Amino acid sequence: MGARGAGSVTGVTLDAGALLGLERQSARITALLDLARRHGRPVHVPAAVVAQVWRGGPRSAPVARLLNSPDVTVIDLDDARARAVGLLLAGSGTSDVVDAAVVVCAREHGDASVVTSDPDDLRRLDPTLRLVTL
């Protein structure tokens, strides 16, 4: 996808709190996802977020439906992204790989916002991110 530019459609990155909200059938996360879809915004979920949340079974059914949606992309933590995550952690003096993967994902895709339940940690990593707090 690349960075955002004039007239481009920017997406939304979800963190673990967003997926947990979906598991709990939160009306807020459901409404946010519906809004993103109505506006044709792609949804990105870093693979590290899936690993942090996924437990399988019936409780994970709403997350499974989301991850199988055609407008949702799970972003792999490949070598280049893993190195970008490491550099971000080194530069910020923090250590949460999943939070840093969320920031790297949002930056890489030029996403308009990050849906999170953890705004303080994400702001420490990138104070310029537009955060939608659950």
Residue pairs with C-beta under 8 A, 6 or more apart in sequence:
1 11
1 42
1 108
1 109
1 110
2 109
2 110
3 110
4 10
4 110
4 111
4 112
5 110
8 110
9 39
9 40
9 41
9 42
10 41
10 109
10 110
10 111
10 112
11 36
11 41
11 42
11 43
11 44
11 109
11 110
11 111
11 112
12 32
12 36
12 41
12 42
12 43
12 44
12 111
12 112
12 113
12 114
12 115
12 132
13 43
13 44
13 45
13 46
13 102
13 105
13 106
13 109
13 111
13 113
13 114
13 115
14 43
14 44
14 45
14 49
14 114
14 115
15 49
15 98
15 99
15 102
15 114
15 115
15 116
15 117
15 118
15 122
16 49
16 52
16 53
16 98
16 117
16 118
17 115
17 116
17 117
17 118
17 134
18 29
18 32
18 115
18 116
18 117
18 134
19 45
19 49
19 50
19 53
19 63
19 66
20 53
20 117
21 28
21 29
21 117
21 134
22 29
22 30
22 33
22 62
22 63
22 66
23 53
23 59
23 60
23 62
23 63
25 62
26 134
28 134
29 115
29 134
32 115
32 132
33 43
33 66
36 43
36 71
37 43
37 71
41 112
42 71
42 72
42 73
42 109
43 66
43 69
43 71
43 72
43 73
44 72
44 73
44 75
44 105
44 106
44 109
44 111
45 66
45 67
45 72
45 73
45 74
45 75
46 74
46 75
46 77
46 98
46 101
46 102
46 104
46 105
47 74
47 75
47 76
47 77
47 101
48 77
48 97
48 98
48 101
48 102
49 98
49 101
49 102
50 63
50 67
50 74
51 98
52 98
53 60
53 63
54 60
54 63
66 72
67 74
75 81
75 105
75 108
75 109
77 85
77 101
81 101
81 104
81 105
81 108
84 104
84 108
85 97
85 100
85 101
85 104
86 100
88 100
88 103
88 104
88 125
88 126
89 95
89 96
89 97
89 100
92 100
92 124
92 125
94 100
94 121
94 124
94 125
96 121
99 118
99 121
99 122
99 125
100 125
102 114
102 116
102 122
103 114
103 122
103 125
103 126
103 129
105 111
106 114
106 126
106 129
107 126
112 130
113 129
113 130
113 131
113 132
114 122
114 129
114 130
114 131
114 132
115 132
115 134
116 122
116 131
116 132
116 133
116 134
117 133
117 134
119 131
119 133
122 129
122 131
123 129
123 131
